[in-house]
Amino acid sequence: MPGGERLAVKKHKPIPHEFVLEAIAPLSPWTRPMFGCLAVYVQEKIVLILRDKEDHASDNGVWLATTEEHHESLRREFPSMRSIRVLGSGVTGWQVLPASAEEFEAAALRACELILSGDPRIGKIPGAKRAVGSKSKRKEKTSKQAKKHGKNA
């Protein structure tokens, strides 16, 4: 090239655990980057995050979008499932099927089967809980402000 210039070519990261997307392909999943990982959606629900990063490698694998109420029943199907350590200590709503587990691929494919069958334990509508919570906090804040200024809310 003249003057030693080079075209900048953006390199795309390989899709982590791509076999998962292939397994749920009949549902026409779509993806978007999230936290340096790949979030997987089916219609309006986020169902999975695919992670393969150098930092906190113990949390690499398939993250399941679920809630604490479903952990016990899901753990019966996925003995290696656990809370995601990079999200802090304690129990997290999101759970990981760790890539380091001996039965990782079988577990990930079983999760895909559950998603394909519409299992309600996997998948969340993003922002649904947050919107409800923020509305009640806003109402509470307005009530406190009214009391501070001597008004009844």
Secondary structure, DSSP 8 states (H G I E B T S, - for coil): -GGG-----------TTTHHHHHTGGG--EEEEETTEEEEEETTEEEEEEE--STTGGG-EEEE---GGGHHHHHHH-TT-EE-GGG-SS--SSEEEETTSTTHHHHHHHHHHHHHTT-TTS-B-TTHHHHHHHHHHHHHHHHHHHHHTT---
